[in-house]
Amino acid sequence: QAAAFYDLSTSLLSPLTGDGSINGTVRSLLVQDDTLYIGGEFNMVDSSSSNTVNGFAIYDLINRQWEISSLQALSTSDSNVVVRSITVSSSDTNTIIVAGTFSQAGSLTCKGICSWDANAKQWNTLGNGVTGEVAAVAYSGVCLFRF
């Protein structure tokens, strides 16, 4: 497993449970409410639905299960999908900003940066996106990108 829980009281490491496992490298993590968002350079297959995702996965911390059965995968035509940054929008805590190297989220064009609506469970574009790779996102009245 590329991600696990560490129990401070027992000093034990335990894997994330559920119908799937990450195959690759984790580069970013975000905990928002009861949800863990995981980004990186990996692919993952949900064994119960056979849905495959690349670079971005969602884990329900309360029910201890993956939430990828209806997640539309990130993709790119010319390189591997890599998610380097996952942040919460400074204006809406239900909007998760996902950035890295990708050109699509499902059938939606999302170049380098895309938003995930945690309530509607769907991707949304952010303007025309960014050509190239996005390494980090910071907020200060306006959204700033680091290339």
C-alpha positions in Angstrom: 0.0 0.0 0.0 1.1 3.5 -0.7 -0.9 5.0 2.2 -1.7 3.7 5.6 -3.0 4.7 9.1 -0.6 5.2 12.0 -2.0 4.6 15.5 -0.1 6.7 18.0 -1.3 4.7 21.0 -0.2 1.3 19.6 2.6 2.5 17.3 1.1 0.2 14.6 0.7 0.9 10.9 -2.4 -0.5 9.2 -3.4 -0.3 5.5 -6.4 1.5 4.1 -9.1 -1.1 3.8 -11.7 -1.5 1.1 -12.1 -2.7 -2.5 -8.9 -1.4 -4.0 -5.3 -0.5 -3.5 -2.9 2.2 -4.8 -0.3 1.0 -7.3 2.3 3.7 -7.5 3.5 6.8 -5.7 1.5 9.1 -3.4 2.6 12.8 -3.7 -0.2 14.7 -2.0 -2.8 14.2 0.8 -5.7 16.2 2.0 -8.1 15.5 4.8 -11.3 17.4 4.6 -14.0 16.6 7.1 -14.3 12.7 7.0 -12.7 12.3 3.6 -9.1 11.6 2.6 -8.1 12.8 -0.9 -5.0 11.1 -2.3 -3.0 12.4 -5.2 0.1 11.2 -6.9 1.4 9.1 -9.8 -0.6 5.8 -9.5 -3.4 3.8 -10.8 -6.0 2.1 -8.8 -8.8 -0.4 -9.7 -11.9 -0.7 -7.5 -12.3 -4.4 -7.3 -16.1 -4.2 -6.7 -16.9 -2.0 -9.7 -13.8 -2.5 -11.9 -13.5 1.3 -12.2 -9.9 2.5 -12.7 -8.6 5.9 -11.6 -5.3 7.5 -12.2 -3.5 9.9 -9.9 -6.4 10.8 -7.7 -8.5 8.7 -5.3 -10.9 9.4 -2.5 -11.2 7.5 0.8 -14.1 7.6 3.3 -12.4 7.8 6.8 -15.6 6.9 8.7 -16.7 3.9 6.7 -13.1 3.0 5.8 -13.7 2.4 2.2 -12.7 3.8 -1.2 -15.1 6.1 -3.0 -14.0 5.6 -6.5 -16.8 3.6 -8.1 -18.3 6.7 -9.7 -15.1 8.9 -9.9 -14.2 9.9 -13.4 -10.5 9.3 -13.9 -7.9 11.9 -14.8 -6.1 11.3 -18.0 -3.5 12.7 -20.4 -2.5 11.7 -23.9 1.2 12.4 -23.8 2.5 11.5 -20.3 1.5 9.8 -17.0 -1.1 11.5 -14.8 0.5 13.1 -11.8 -1.4 14.9 -9.0 1.0 17.1 -7.1 -1.3 19.4 -5.2 -4.7 18.9 -3.5 -6.2 21.9 -1.6 -9.5 23.2 -0.4 -10.8 26.3 -2.1 -10.5 29.4 0.1 -14.1 30.4 -0.9 -15.9 27.1 -0.7 -14.9 24.2 1.6 -16.8 21.7 -0.7 -14.6 22.6 -3.6 -11.3 20.6 -3.8 -8.7 22.0 -6.2 -6.6 19.2 -7.8 -3.5 20.2 -9.8 -0.6 18.5 -11.6 -0.1 16.9 -15.0 -3.3 15.9 -16.7 -5.6 17.1 -19.6 -8.9 15.5 -18.8 -11.2 14.5 -16.0 -13.5 11.9 -17.5 -14.7 13.4 -20.7 -14.2 17.0 -19.4 -11.2 19.0 -20.6 -9.2 20.0 -17.5 -5.7 21.1 -18.2 -3.3 20.9 -15.2 -5.9 22.1 -12.7 -9.5 21.1 -12.0 -12.0 21.4 -9.2 -13.8 18.5 -7.5 -17.2 19.3 -6.1 -17.4 17.2 -3.0 -21.2 17.5 -2.7 -22.1 16.8 -6.4 -19.2 14.3 -6.8 -18.2 15.8 -10.1 -15.3 17.6 -11.8 -15.5 21.2 -13.0 -13.1 23.2 -15.2 -11.2 26.2 -14.0 -11.1 28.5 -17.0 -9.0 27.2 -19.9 -6.7 25.4 -17.5 -2.9 25.5 -17.6 -0.6 24.1 -20.3 2.2 22.1 -18.6 2.5 21.0 -15.0 1.2 22.6 -11.9 3.3 21.9 -8.8 1.5 23.9 -6.1 -1.6 26.1 -5.5 -1.8 28.9 -2.9 -4.6 31.4 -2.2 -4.4 35.1 -1.5 -7.5 36.9 -2.7 -6.7 35.4 -6.1 -5.5 31.9 -6.9 -1.8 31.6 -7.5 -0.1 28.8 -9.4 3.5 27.6 -9.3 4.8 26.0 -12.5 
